[in-house]
Each structure stands twice: as structure tokens, then as C-alpha cells.
Amino acid sequence: MGQGGHEASQCLLGNGNGRVGRFENDGRRGVFHWGKREREGASGPKLEMVSGWMKSPAIRMQPVGHLPLPATFKGLYGKVEYTVEAKLNRPWKLSFSVEQPLPVFERIDINHPLLLLPHEDSKDKVLSGWCCTSGVISLNVKIRRKGYTQGEEIQIFAEFENGSSREVVPKAVIHQTQTFFAQGKSRKIQETIAKIDGEPVAPGQTGKWIGKGMLIPTLPPSYLSCRIITMEYTLMVSCFLALLVNLPLVIGTIALHPSYYSGGEQPEMLA
């Protein structure tokens, strides 16, 4: 407590900022301020100023307009970051200010019913040309669910019918795609996260994957809570050039409940 009725005051400021960089050197940017709140001792509960350490009431930063806070993110063309700044104002003396980064983490529960549904797709392609006799190659792929966490194994059920005159080799890849949006334009970055190869399928033969395992490595969760940046994952299964199936994945942070394993992953997936 200062003399002559003057009081020291404390201010805590939380600030969030999302920024996407330039696209094609056109100078276009997209910026959103998500959370901001100030609290001063003079207008709130009185703060007892004593020598040494002091305590102040806990302050919770609320997102503006009750929007969910996007998690902290840093990419090549954009970032979302938060800081917390504490200020101490003292009459007739220098003020103190300290600013620190404030990490915000993505929270994705893969126990959501939509993430527990099986996913499947199928494609076929007619091949013809100098290198092979005309024939149809078909591909059918299924996975038990859409949501996973890092360290889990995706069980892939697939059938490859090779009606051509050449050998085909099945492959599966997990892709990570980051997309940055600004002023109606977008920029994508795609990276291969994991890859497995299957046994070759001879001409006129059919190959099958019965729960072929693909381990999800250590990686950040899907980033779906921001308007200007997204990070998504896709399982791509292919057996010949342009013949491929893409199944979307959601990488979460809350693991699958043990009750799911009591019977949810037992039935055969391929008819």
C-alpha cells in the first residue's frame, strides 16, 4: 500500500493472436484476435501489497464471443499464439512488466460417436496400352473407425483385384496436410507421416489385407478449431498410379475408452 492514499495496482492481460503469412507476395493477411481480458486491482478485489511475495485472485481468460480457443500452432505460413502479461504499477516508481508465452492445447476426444464409425471406399480403373492387356483393377478399403491417437495401430482391411496383365503392389500412406487461409486464398503443405507396402498381386489374382497393421507415429493432433489454419490427416491406400482411396483420419488427444475393445473390434470387416 502506497503512502498518501496512493495504491499500487496489478494488471494481468491475456492476448491471443492468429496470423497467416503472405501468399504469392501479394501482401494479403488474415488476422483474428480470439481472447483478451484485463483485470486491475483498483477495480477488482483489493490486493495486499507487502514486502516479498504476494498472491492475487485467480484470473480465467475467456474467449471473445464464447468461441472455442484454437490451440497454439506454428507452421511455415502461419501461427496461432497466446501470451500472458503481468504489470505492476507503483506510484512515483518504475513499473514492472513481464510477458510469457501461454500454450493452449487441442482437446479432441476420439470417443465421439462420429469418430467411432467404420469408414470405407472403393475405386476401379480400366487399364489399356502398350505395356499391358486391357483389364480392370479394383480396390476396396475399410477401417474400423475414423478417430485414433498417436501410438495406436490402424487395422486396414482391403481387397485388390488385378484384372490386368501386369503386377501391382499395394501401398498405404498417412498424409498430413496443413492448409493456411487468407483473404480468400489458401496454401497447402503435405507431408508423408508413415508408409507400408504389401505383397505384389500377380496378373489375374486377388490380394487381401485382413487387418494389416499401420502404426501411428508420434505426431501432433488434428488441428480443426481455427478459421485460418487447419491440419488434417488422411489414410491413402493405392495399388496402381492413379488408382487410390483416401480415408480421412482424426488424430485425437483423449484415448479410446476401454469399453470399446470389449467387442467393437472383433467382427470381420471384409465381406
N, C-alpha and C positions, 0 to 999 in steps of 0.2 A: 504494500500500500504506500503510495507516494505521500509527500507532505503537502499541506495547504489544500487538501481536498482532491488533489490530482491522483488518479488511479492508473496503474499500469494495465494494459489490455492485451489480450491474446487473440489472434485471429488464425483460423485454420481453413485453408482453401483447397478444395479438391477440384481438379480440372481434367477433362477428357478431351482427346483430340484425335480425329481420324483424318489421314491425308493420303491422297493418291497423287503420284508424280506426273510428270509431263508425258504426253503421248505424241510421238512423231514431231517433237519440237514445236507443237502448236501452243504451248503455254496453258493448256486447259487443265484445271484442277477441280477436285471435288473435296470439300471440307465439311465435316459435321462435328459440332460440339455436343457431346452426349450428356455429361454430368458436371454440374457446377453448384457448389454450395458454400456460403461463407457463414462463419459464426464468430461473433465478437463477444468478449467477456462483458463489455459495457452494456450490451442489450440482453444478454442471457444470464445464466447463474453467475453470481459473483465469484471471482477467482481469488483465492487467498494467496497473496504473493509473500513468500518467506524466503529466507536465505537457503541456498542449496536446491534440492529437487522440489518439484511441485507436481500436483495432479490436476487434471481438468476433466470435466464430464466427457464421456464417450460421444463421438460425433459420427453419425452414419451418413455417407454420401448417397443421395438418391438420384436416379437418372431423371433428366428433364422430361416431363410429359409421361412419366411411367413407362418409358421404353426400356426394354432389356439392355443391359450394358454389354456391348460387344467385348469379347476378350482381347487382351493385349496381343498384338500381332506385328511382325516386322517382315516385310518382303522386299523384293527387288524394286518394285514400282509403287509401294505404298506401305503405310503402317498405321496402327491404332495404338495409342499410348496414353497413360494416365500419370499424373503427378499429384503429390500432396505437398503443400507448402505451409509451414508454420511460421508465424510472425509474432514477435514480442515487441510491443511499442511501450516505451518508458518516457515519461515527461522529462524534458531537459537532458535526455541522454540518448546515445545512439540506439537505434532499433536493431533487433536481430531477425534474420530471416534464414530459414533452412528449407530446401526443396529436395524431395526424394522421389524416385520412380515408384509407382504403385501398381504392381502386377494384378491383372484381373484374369481369371481362368475360365475357360469354356467348360460348361457343365452339360453333358449330353448323356442321358440315361437310355441305354440300348434296350431296356425292358419295356419301352413304349410299344404298344400293340402293333403299330405300323412297321416298326423295325424288326419285329419277330416273324413277319410273313415271309413265306418262301418266294424266291424270285427265279424266273426262267425266261428264256427267249430262244428262238431258233432261226436259222438262216440256211439258204441253199444257193448254189451257184452252178450254172452250166458252163463247163469248160470246153473250149474248142480251139484249135490252132495247130501250127506245125509241130508243137512239142508234145501234143497228147491227143488221144482219141476223144471225141465228144463224150461227155458223161456228166453226171450230176454229183456234186459234193455237198453233203448236208451236215449241219451242225446243230445240236440241241444241247443246251446248257442249263443246269439248275443249281441253286444253292439254297440251303435251308432257311436262311434269314438274311436281312439286309444290314443289321447292326452288329458290330464287333468292337472289341477293344484290342489294343496292342498286345502281342504275345499269344493271342488266340490263333487257332488254325481254321481256315476256311475249308470246308469239305465240298469239293466240286464234283458234281455228277454230270457227265457229258457223254454224248454218243456221236461218233464221227463216221459217217457213211461215205466211202470213197468209191464213186462210180466212174472215176477217170482211169486213164492208163498210166498215171504216174503216182509215185509215193508221196504221201503228205505227212507232215509232222505236227501234231497238236502242241499248242503252247498256251500258257496262261500268264498274264501280266497284271500287276496292280499299278495303276497310274494315279499320280497326284496332280491335280490341275488347280492352279491359282489364277483367279480372274480379278482384274482391277478395273473399276468403272469410274469414268469422269466425263461429265458433260456429254452424255450420250454415246461415248466411245468406250472401248474396252481393250484390254491387253491380257493375253493368256500365257502362262508358263506351265509346261507339262513335264513331269519327271517320272521315270520308271522307279518304283519303290521295291518291287520284288518280281521274280520271274521263275517259272518252272517249265520244263519240256517233258513231253510224253514220248511214248514209244511210237515209231513210224507206223502208219497204216498203209498196207500194201494195196495196189490196184484191185478193185472189186471186193475189198474186205471192209469190215466194220470194226472200229475200235471203241472201247468204253473206258471211262473213268468212273469207278464206283467209290465215291467219297475220297478222291485224291486230295491229299492234304497240301495246303499252302499256308505257311506261317506268316502272320502279320508282324513285321519287324517293329522296333521302337520308332514311333513317329508321332507327330502332333495330331490331336483330334481334328475331325472335320470342323471347318470354320464357317458357320452358317448364320451367325447372329448380326452380321454387319451389312449395311446397304451398299457400301462401295468396294468391299473386298470379300471374296469367297474362296474357300479351299475345299475341294471335293475329291473323293476317291472313286475309282471305277475298276472293276474286275473285267479284263478283256481276255476272252478265250478265242483262239483262232486256229485254223489248220491249213489255210492257204491264202496268202496275199490279202486280197480284199474281202475274203470271207471271214468275218469275225462277229462276235457277240459281245456287247457291252452291258454289264450289270452294275448299277450304282451301288456303292457301299457307303455306310455312315460309320466312321470310327469314333466311338464314344469314350467317355471318361468314367462312367459308372458301369461296373461289370454285370454280366448276366446273373440273374438270381438263380441260386442252386436248384430251385424247384423246377426250372426249365429242363434240366437234364434228367428228371425222373421218368421222362418218356417222350420228350419233344424231339429228340434227335435219333430215334430208333428206326422209324419206317424207311423202307426203300424209296429212293427218290425217282428212279427211272422206271417207267412202265415197261 
